[in-house]
Amino acid sequence: MSCAKDVKKVLRDALQTSFIIFKIIIPVSIIIKIFSELGLIKFIGEATSPIMGLVGLPGDFGIIWVTTMLINIYGGMIVFFNLSLINTYTVAQVTILGTMMLFAHTLPVEVRIAHKAGVRAWFTISLRIGCAFLIGFILSFIFEKFNILQYENKVIWQPNITNPTLIQWILDQLRNYLMIFLIILGLIILIHILKKIGVIQKLNDLMEPGLRLLGMSKNAAPVTIIGMTLGLSYGGGLIIKEVKDKILNKKDVFLSLSLMGLSHSLIEDTLLMVAIGANLIGILGARIIFTIIVMYILIKIIKHISKKKFEFFFTR
């Protein structure tokens, strides 16, 4: 009987978490598809071209970055490959672009998830775009000043570039939604099993000192790890669930989502940037170091403002 109850609870939790994410992803995906078909994404990218010069990048990289921010990393990669067929870039330029893409991508979906969990949208947008631009500027200065990675970029892997019909696009989206549900189901089953055998408690205790330095309680450990390794959509979706279950407080949610916003999907997304030729030390090492510095600053800011002001300006 207990086993049957566990199965029902896991399925219910997976369906509820998936439904929360789908309510965000589906309408946003439709809006972005309309924007793309109308050419608005390309228009916005071209308008941002002059800004790219401030971080030492060619103007046409504006289209790549805007596509990445509004659609996803794969969309940005496709634009990059199209441009790389007719242009030559340095490893330094691709590393700067890749790092900026990792900091700010899929914003309509991920900002909405963070907002649903309790973090104000203005902060998430400002944090991720601002940090992306700042790290781009810093890397550009270092690479140029010390003549680092100033040689021609070589693309390691190239995806199939297709222009799907509307029906094919819908089928692709449905497959993606099914995959999201299966991953969430698998994560919830894993967490449930690890809780049963006491591993979650041990993990929380193990990570407590590190999380305390980042201003979070040990309750934030499991979902933060999931978000940083697999992605903000999964970690954020589980955070929304834990907020509803009153497991995490507002400070935990804010700091966890800020951390995940800057450094999430550290395995898959990093490998994607390596595939377009970005330097691993630049896109991973710089990202992690920069994230730690930003989190330290955020913690200091929170400590110096009242709880009332913190909740008013930063949380819902």
C-alpha positions as CSV (number, residue, x, y, z in Angstrom):
1,M,0.0,0.0,0.0
2,S,2.8,2.3,0.9
3,C,4.5,1.6,-2.5
4,A,1.3,2.4,-4.3
5,K,1.0,5.7,-2.4
6,D,4.6,6.5,-3.3
7,V,4.0,5.9,-7.0
8,K,0.9,8.1,-7.0
9,K,2.7,10.9,-5.2
10,V,5.7,10.8,-7.6
11,L,3.4,10.8,-10.6
12,R,1.3,13.6,-9.1
13,D,4.4,15.7,-8.4
14,A,5.8,15.1,-11.8
15,L,2.6,16.1,-13.5
16,Q,2.2,19.2,-11.3
17,T,5.8,20.3,-11.9
18,S,5.6,19.6,-15.7
19,F,2.2,21.5,-15.9
20,I,3.8,24.5,-14.2
21,I,6.7,24.6,-16.7
22,F,4.4,23.9,-19.7
23,K,2.2,26.8,-18.8
24,I,5.3,29.0,-19.2
25,I,7.0,27.3,-22.1
26,I,4.1,26.7,-24.5
27,P,2.8,30.3,-24.8
28,V,6.3,31.7,-24.8
29,S,7.4,29.3,-27.6
30,I,4.4,30.3,-29.7
31,I,5.1,34.0,-29.3
32,I,8.8,33.6,-30.1
33,K,7.9,31.5,-33.2
34,I,5.6,34.3,-34.4
35,F,8.4,36.9,-33.8
36,S,10.8,34.7,-35.7
37,E,8.5,34.2,-38.7
38,L,7.9,38.0,-38.9
39,G,11.6,38.6,-38.9
40,L,11.5,40.6,-35.7
41,I,14.4,38.7,-34.0
42,K,16.7,39.4,-36.9
43,F,15.7,43.0,-36.8
44,I,16.4,43.3,-33.1
45,G,19.8,41.6,-33.7
46,E,20.8,44.0,-36.4
47,A,19.8,46.9,-34.1
48,T,22.1,45.7,-31.4
49,S,25.1,45.3,-33.8
50,P,26.8,48.5,-32.7
51,I,26.7,47.3,-29.0
52,M,28.8,44.2,-29.9
53,G,31.8,46.4,-30.8
54,L,32.0,47.4,-27.1
55,V,33.0,43.8,-26.2
56,G,35.3,43.4,-29.2
57,L,32.9,41.4,-31.3
58,P,31.8,41.9,-34.9
59,G,28.4,43.5,-35.4
60,D,26.8,40.4,-37.0
61,F,27.3,38.6,-33.6
62,G,24.4,40.8,-32.4
63,I,22.0,38.6,-34.4
64,I,23.5,35.4,-32.8
65,W,23.2,36.8,-29.2
66,V,19.7,38.1,-29.6
67,T,18.6,34.8,-31.2
68,T,20.2,33.0,-28.2
69,M,18.5,35.2,-25.7
70,L,15.1,35.0,-27.2
71,I,15.0,31.4,-28.5
72,N,17.8,29.2,-27.1
73,I,21.5,28.2,-27.5
74,Y,20.7,25.9,-30.4
75,G,19.0,28.7,-32.3
76,G,22.1,31.0,-31.7
77,M,24.4,28.2,-32.9
78,I,22.5,27.8,-36.1
79,V,22.9,31.5,-36.9
80,F,26.6,31.3,-35.9
81,F,27.2,28.4,-38.3
82,N,25.5,30.2,-41.2
83,L,27.7,33.3,-40.5
84,S,30.8,31.2,-40.1
85,L,30.4,29.9,-43.7
86,I,31.1,33.4,-45.0
87,N,33.2,35.0,-42.3
88,T,36.3,34.1,-40.3
89,Y,36.5,34.6,-36.5
90,T,39.2,34.2,-33.8
91,V,39.0,31.8,-30.9
92,A,39.0,34.8,-28.6
93,Q,35.8,36.2,-30.3
94,V,34.0,32.9,-30.2
95,T,35.0,32.4,-26.6
96,I,33.6,35.8,-25.7
97,L,30.4,35.2,-27.6
98,G,30.1,31.7,-26.1
99,T,30.4,33.0,-22.6
100,M,27.8,35.7,-23.2
101,M,25.5,33.1,-24.7
102,L,25.9,30.9,-21.6
103,F,25.0,33.8,-19.2
104,A,22.0,35.0,-21.2
105,H,19.9,32.6,-23.2
106,T,16.3,31.4,-23.5
107,L,15.3,34.4,-21.4
108,P,11.6,34.6,-22.0
109,V,11.2,31.0,-20.6
110,E,13.8,31.1,-17.9
111,V,12.9,34.6,-16.6
112,R,9.2,33.6,-16.4
113,I,10.2,30.4,-14.4
114,A,12.2,32.5,-12.0
115,H,9.3,35.0,-11.7
116,K,6.9,32.2,-11.0
117,A,9.2,30.9,-8.3
118,G,9.2,34.3,-6.7
119,V,12.1,36.4,-8.2
120,R,11.1,39.7,-9.9
121,A,11.6,39.6,-13.7
122,W,13.4,43.0,-13.8
123,F,16.2,41.6,-11.5
124,T,16.7,38.3,-13.5
125,I,16.8,40.1,-16.8
126,S,19.2,42.8,-15.5
127,L,21.4,40.2,-13.7
128,R,21.8,37.9,-16.7
129,I,22.2,40.4,-19.5
130,G,24.3,42.8,-17.4
131,C,26.6,40.0,-16.3
132,A,26.8,38.6,-19.8
133,F,27.9,42.0,-21.2
134,L,30.3,42.7,-18.3
135,I,32.1,39.3,-18.6
136,G,32.3,39.9,-22.3
137,F,33.9,43.2,-21.8
138,I,36.4,41.8,-19.3
139,L,37.3,38.8,-21.5
140,S,37.7,41.1,-24.5
141,F,40.1,43.4,-22.6
142,I,42.2,40.5,-21.3
143,F,42.4,38.7,-24.6
144,E,43.4,41.8,-26.5
145,K,45.7,43.1,-23.8
146,F,47.7,39.9,-23.5
147,N,47.2,38.7,-27.1
148,I,45.4,35.5,-26.0
149,L,43.5,33.2,-28.4
150,Q,44.1,35.5,-31.3
151,Y,44.1,32.8,-33.9
152,E,41.5,31.5,-36.4
153,N,38.6,29.6,-34.9
154,K,37.9,26.0,-36.0
155,V,34.3,24.7,-35.7
156,I,34.3,21.1,-34.2
157,W,30.7,20.1,-34.9
158,Q,27.9,21.5,-37.1
159,P,24.2,20.7,-36.7
160,N,21.9,20.0,-39.5
161,I,20.5,23.4,-40.5
162,T,16.8,23.0,-41.5
163,N,13.8,25.3,-41.9
164,P,10.9,23.1,-40.6
165,T,7.3,23.5,-41.7
166,L,4.7,24.6,-39.2
167,I,3.6,20.9,-38.7
168,Q,7.2,19.8,-38.2
169,W,7.8,22.6,-35.7
170,I,4.7,21.5,-33.7
171,L,5.8,17.9,-33.7
172,D,9.3,18.9,-32.6
173,Q,7.8,21.0,-29.7
174,L,5.6,18.0,-28.6
175,R,8.6,15.8,-28.6
176,N,10.4,18.3,-26.5
177,Y,7.5,18.6,-24.0
178,L,7.4,14.8,-23.7
179,M,11.2,14.7,-23.0
180,I,10.8,17.5,-20.4
181,F,8.1,15.5,-18.6
182,L,10.2,12.3,-18.7
183,I,13.3,14.1,-17.3
184,I,11.2,15.7,-14.5
185,L,9.6,12.3,-13.7
186,G,13.1,10.8,-13.5
187,L,14.4,13.6,-11.3
188,I,11.5,13.3,-8.9
189,I,11.8,9.5,-8.7
190,L,15.5,9.9,-8.0
191,I,14.9,12.6,-5.3
192,H,12.2,10.4,-3.8
193,I,14.5,7.4,-3.6
194,L,17.4,9.4,-2.3
195,K,15.2,10.9,0.4
196,K,14.0,7.4,1.4
197,I,17.5,6.0,1.9
198,G,18.8,9.1,3.6
199,V,21.2,10.3,0.8
200,I,19.5,13.7,0.5
201,Q,20.0,14.5,4.2
202,K,23.7,13.5,3.9
203,L,24.1,15.6,0.8
204,N,22.4,18.6,2.5
205,D,24.8,18.2,5.5
206,L,27.8,17.9,3.2
207,M,26.9,21.0,1.2
208,E,25.7,23.1,4.1
209,P,29.0,24.9,4.7
210,G,29.3,25.9,1.0
211,L,25.7,27.0,0.8
212,R,26.0,28.9,4.0
213,L,28.8,30.9,2.4
214,L,26.4,31.6,-0.5
215,G,23.7,32.7,2.0
216,M,21.5,29.7,1.5
217,S,20.2,27.0,3.8
218,K,20.9,23.3,3.2
219,N,17.3,22.8,2.0
220,A,18.3,24.4,-1.3
221,A,21.1,21.9,-2.0
222,P,19.2,19.3,-4.2
223,V,17.4,21.6,-6.5
224,T,20.4,23.9,-6.8
225,I,22.6,21.0,-7.9
226,I,20.0,19.9,-10.4
227,G,19.7,23.4,-11.9
228,M,23.5,23.9,-12.1
229,T,24.1,20.5,-13.8
230,L,20.9,20.0,-15.9
231,G,19.4,23.4,-16.4
232,L,17.3,26.2,-15.0
233,S,14.1,24.9,-16.4
234,Y,14.3,21.7,-14.4
235,G,15.9,23.2,-11.3
236,G,13.5,26.2,-11.4
237,G,10.5,23.9,-11.9
238,L,11.4,21.9,-8.8
239,I,12.0,25.2,-6.9
240,I,8.5,26.3,-7.8
241,K,7.2,23.0,-6.4
242,E,9.2,23.4,-3.2
243,V,8.0,27.0,-2.8
244,K,4.4,25.7,-2.9
245,D,5.3,23.0,-0.4
246,K,6.9,25.7,1.8
247,I,10.3,24.0,1.9
248,L,12.3,27.0,0.7
249,N,12.2,30.5,2.0
250,K,12.3,33.6,-0.1
251,K,16.0,34.2,0.5
252,D,16.9,30.6,-0.5
253,V,14.8,30.9,-3.7
254,F,16.3,34.3,-4.6
255,L,20.0,33.2,-4.1
256,S,19.4,29.7,-5.6
257,L,17.8,31.1,-8.8
258,S,20.5,33.8,-9.0
259,L,23.2,31.2,-8.8
260,M,21.4,29.0,-11.4
261,G,20.7,31.9,-13.7
262,L,24.5,32.6,-14.0
263,S,25.8,29.0,-13.9
264,H,23.4,26.3,-15.0
265,S,23.5,23.3,-17.3
266,L,27.3,23.4,-16.8
267,I,27.8,20.2,-18.7
268,E,25.6,20.3,-21.8
269,D,25.7,24.0,-22.6
270,T,29.5,24.2,-22.0
271,L,30.1,21.3,-24.5
272,L,27.9,23.1,-27.0
273,M,30.1,26.2,-26.8
274,V,33.2,24.0,-27.1
275,A,31.6,22.6,-30.3
276,I,31.6,26.0,-32.0
277,G,35.3,26.5,-31.1
278,A,35.2,28.4,-27.8
279,N,38.0,27.8,-25.3
280,L,37.0,25.6,-22.4
281,I,39.0,27.5,-19.8
282,G,37.4,30.8,-20.9
283,I,33.8,29.6,-21.1
284,L,33.8,27.4,-18.0
285,G,36.5,28.8,-15.7
286,A,35.6,32.5,-16.3
287,R,31.9,31.7,-15.9
288,I,32.4,30.0,-12.5
289,I,34.8,32.5,-11.1
290,F,32.6,35.4,-12.2
291,T,29.5,33.7,-10.8
292,I,31.2,33.3,-7.4
293,I,32.2,37.0,-7.4
294,V,28.6,38.2,-8.3
295,M,27.1,35.9,-5.7
296,Y,29.4,37.3,-3.0
297,I,28.3,40.9,-4.0
298,L,24.7,39.9,-3.9
299,I,25.0,38.4,-0.5
300,K,26.7,41.6,0.8
301,I,23.9,43.7,-0.7
302,I,21.2,41.6,0.9
303,K,22.9,41.8,4.3
304,H,22.9,45.6,4.2
305,I,19.2,46.0,3.4
306,S,16.2,45.3,5.5
307,K,14.1,42.2,4.9
308,K,11.2,44.4,3.9
309,K,13.2,46.2,1.2
310,F,14.7,42.9,0.0
311,E,11.2,41.4,-0.4
312,F,9.8,44.5,-2.0
313,F,12.5,45.0,-4.6
314,F,13.7,41.5,-5.4
315,T,10.9,39.0,-4.6
316,R,7.2,38.6,-5.5
